[in-house]
Amino acid sequence: DINLRMEKNNEEFSRLKNSLEEWSGKTIPEAALDHAIEVYNTNRRLLKQLYELRKSPIPPISGAETMEIVLAGMFMDKAEHNWLLEQFLSELPQLTPPEIPATRLMLIGSENDDIEFLELIESLGAKVVIDDHCTGSRYFWNEVIWQEDRLSAIATRYLNKPPCPLKDLVERHRFPHILRLAREYNVQGVFFVQQKFCDPHEFDIPPMEVLFKENQIPTLFLELDMTIAAGQFRTR
C-alpha cells in the first residue's frame, strides 16, 4: 500500500534527521533542508539537460563521457558539480560532434561504473544514447516536489523515482518507462548488463526481451563479474 510505504519512509527520514542532529549537536532547520533540496534538484535538471542533447541524430557527447559526469556527481560536492555542469553545457554546443552517425543503443541493468566498458561498446561503431541504470538516469531522473513537510517531500521523491526491479514488484512501472525512453531516444538496439547474482534484474530480463522483440528492437544480454571480459564482449 502506497500510504503505508510513505508513512514508513517518513519515519525512516525522521529517525535519520534526529540521529544526525544528536550526533552533530546541531539542529537541522527547514531552511537548510530547502537549500539542499534546491541544490540537488538543480543537479537533476542539469543532468536531464545533458541527456536531452543525446536525442540528437548525432549526439555531441558519448555514453562513456555521460556516465563519467554522472559518477562524478555521486562523489563530489553537489554545488561544485552544478557549477561545472553549467560551464560544460554552455561550451558543449561549440564542440564538433563526429560526422558519422552511430548505431543508437540503450543500456539497461544493475550497477556498473566501469567507464571502459562503455568505451569498448562505443569503439565498435555504436553510441549509448540513453540508459535505465543505477549509475545513470535512475539516479537523478525525477525531482523533489516541494511540500510543507520537507521530509515527506524527499520520501515521495524516492517512492516515485524510476524503480529498479527490486522495488517494482507490484506496480510494474518500469517496463512502460523504459519503452518510452527507447522511443524518445530512437534506440536501435538494447543491451542488458547484469552484475552476477543480481537476481531481481535477472528475473526481469526475459519479459524485457519479449517487450523489445514485440517492438522490433534487438537485444543482447551481458553478465558482468568483478572484471570486464573485454575480449568476449567485443566479439559478442
C-alpha positions in Angstrom: 0.0 0.0 0.0 1.5 3.3 -1.1 0.3 5.2 2.0 1.9 2.6 4.3 5.1 2.9 2.4 5.0 6.6 2.6 4.4 6.5 6.3 7.4 4.2 6.9 9.6 6.3 4.6 8.7 9.4 6.6 9.5 7.6 9.8 12.9 6.5 8.5 13.8 10.0 7.3 12.7 11.5 10.7 14.9 9.0 12.6 17.8 9.8 10.3 17.4 13.5 10.9 17.1 13.1 14.6 20.2 10.9 14.8 22.2 13.4 12.8 21.1 16.2 15.0 22.0 14.3 18.1 25.4 13.2 16.7 26.4 16.7 15.5 24.8 18.6 18.3 23.1 20.9 15.8 19.5 21.3 14.7 18.8 21.0 11.0 16.4 23.9 10.2 13.9 23.8 7.4 15.9 26.5 5.6 18.9 24.1 5.4 16.6 21.3 4.0 15.2 23.8 1.4 18.7 24.7 0.3 19.8 21.1 0.0 16.6 20.2 -2.0 17.2 23.1 -4.4 20.9 22.2 -4.9 20.1 18.6 -5.7 17.1 19.5 -7.9 19.3 21.8 -9.8 21.8 19.0 -10.3 19.0 16.7 -11.6 17.7 19.4 -14.0 21.2 20.0 -15.4 21.8 16.2 -15.9 18.4 16.0 -17.6 19.5 18.8 -20.0 22.7 16.8 -20.8 20.6 13.7 -21.5 18.2 15.7 -23.7 21.1 16.6 -26.0 21.6 12.9 -26.7 18.3 12.8 -28.6 20.1 14.5 -31.4 20.7 12.3 -34.6 24.4 12.8 -33.9 24.8 13.3 -30.1 27.5 15.7 -29.1 28.6 13.5 -26.1 29.3 9.8 -25.8 27.7 7.4 -23.4 31.0 6.9 -21.6 31.5 10.6 -21.1 28.0 11.0 -19.8 28.5 8.1 -17.3 31.7 9.8 -16.1 29.8 13.0 -15.5 27.0 11.2 -13.6 29.5 9.3 -11.5 31.4 12.5 -10.7 28.2 13.9 -9.2 27.9 11.0 -6.9 31.3 11.7 -5.3 31.9 15.4 -5.3 30.2 18.4 -3.7 26.9 18.9 -5.5 27.1 22.7 -5.7 30.6 22.4 -7.3 29.2 19.7 -9.7 26.4 22.1 -10.6 28.9 24.9 -11.5 31.0 22.6 -13.6 27.9 21.2 -15.4 26.6 24.6 -16.2 30.1 25.5 -17.7 30.2 22.3 -19.7 26.6 22.7 -21.1 27.4 26.2 -22.2 30.5 25.0 -24.0 29.1 21.8 -25.5 27.3 23.4 -28.5 30.7 24.7 -29.7 32.2 21.2 -29.7 32.2 19.4 -33.1 30.5 16.0 -32.8 31.6 13.1 -35.0 30.1 13.4 -38.5 29.3 9.7 -38.9 26.0 8.6 -37.3 26.5 5.6 -34.9 24.1 2.8 -34.0 21.9 4.1 -31.2 22.0 1.8 -28.2 20.3 1.7 -24.8 21.9 0.4 -21.6 19.6 -1.4 -19.1 20.8 -3.0 -16.0 22.2 -3.1 -12.5 25.2 -1.3 -11.1 28.2 -0.9 -13.4 30.5 2.0 -13.1 33.2 0.7 -15.5 33.6 3.5 -18.0 36.0 1.4 -20.0 33.1 -1.0 -20.7 31.1 1.7 -22.4 34.2 2.9 -24.3 34.5 -0.7 -25.6 30.9 -0.7 -26.8 31.3 2.7 -28.5 34.6 1.9 -30.1 32.7 -0.6 -32.3 30.6 2.0 -34.1 27.8 2.5 -31.6 26.8 5.2 -29.2 24.9 4.7 -25.9 22.2 7.5 -26.1 20.1 6.6 -23.1 20.1 4.2 -20.1 18.0 2.8 -17.3 20.8 2.2 -14.9 21.9 2.6 -11.3 24.8 4.9 -12.3 22.7 6.7 -14.9 19.2 8.0 -15.3 17.7 6.3 -12.3 20.0 8.3 -10.0 18.6 11.7 -11.0 15.6 11.4 -13.3 12.9 13.0 -11.0 13.0 15.9 -8.7 11.8 16.6 -5.1 8.4 18.4 -5.4 8.1 21.0 -2.6 5.8 20.2 0.3 5.4 21.9 3.7 6.7 18.7 5.3 10.2 18.6 3.7 11.0 15.0 4.8 7.7 13.9 3.2 8.7 15.6 0.0 12.0 13.8 0.0 10.4 10.5 0.8 7.9 11.0 -2.0 10.6 11.6 -4.5 12.3 8.2 -3.6 9.0 6.4 -3.9 8.3 8.0 -7.3 11.7 7.7 -8.9 12.1 5.2 -11.8 12.4 1.9 -9.9 14.9 -0.9 -10.2 13.3 -4.4 -10.4 13.6 -4.9 -6.6 11.2 -2.0 -6.0 8.8 -2.6 -8.8 7.3 -5.8 -7.7 3.7 -4.7 -7.5 3.1 -1.5 -9.6 5.3 -2.6 -12.6 6.0 1.0 -13.7 9.5 0.1 -15.0 8.5 -1.5 -18.4 6.4 1.3 -19.8 9.0 3.9 -18.6 11.9 2.0 -20.3 10.0 1.6 -23.6 9.0 5.3 -23.6 12.7 6.2 -23.2 13.7 3.8 -26.1 11.2 5.5 -28.4 12.1 9.1 -27.3 15.8 8.4 -28.0 15.2 6.5 -31.2 17.0 3.4 -29.9 18.1 0.8 -32.5 19.3 -1.8 -30.0 19.4 -2.6 -26.3 22.0 -4.4 -24.2 21.2 -5.7 -20.7 24.1 -5.5 -18.2 23.7 -7.6 -15.1 26.1 -8.0 -12.2 26.4 -11.7 -11.4 23.9 -12.8 -8.8 21.8 -9.7 -9.1 18.6 -11.8 -9.1 15.9 -9.1 -9.4 17.5 -7.8 -12.7 17.9 -11.4 -13.9 14.2 -12.1 -13.3 13.2 -9.0 -15.3 15.4 -9.8 -18.4 13.2 -12.5 -20.1 10.0 -10.4 -20.1 12.0 -7.3 -21.0 13.5 -9.2 -24.0 9.9 -10.1 -25.1 8.9 -6.4 -24.7 11.6 -5.2 -27.1 11.1 -8.1 -29.5 7.5 -7.1 -29.8 8.7 -3.5 -30.7 11.3 -4.8 -33.2 14.3 -3.7 -31.1 17.1 -6.3 -30.9 18.7 -7.0 -27.5 21.9 -8.5 -26.1 22.4 -9.8 -22.6 25.9 -9.4 -20.9 26.6 -10.7 -17.5 29.4 -9.0 -15.5 31.5 -10.0 -12.6 34.2 -8.0 -10.8 36.1 -7.6 -14.1 35.0 -7.0 -17.7 35.6 -9.9 -20.1 36.7 -7.4 -22.8 37.6 -9.9 -25.5 34.4 -11.9 -25.1 32.3 -8.8 -25.0 34.0 -7.3 -28.1 33.2 -10.5 -30.1 29.6 -10.6 -28.9 
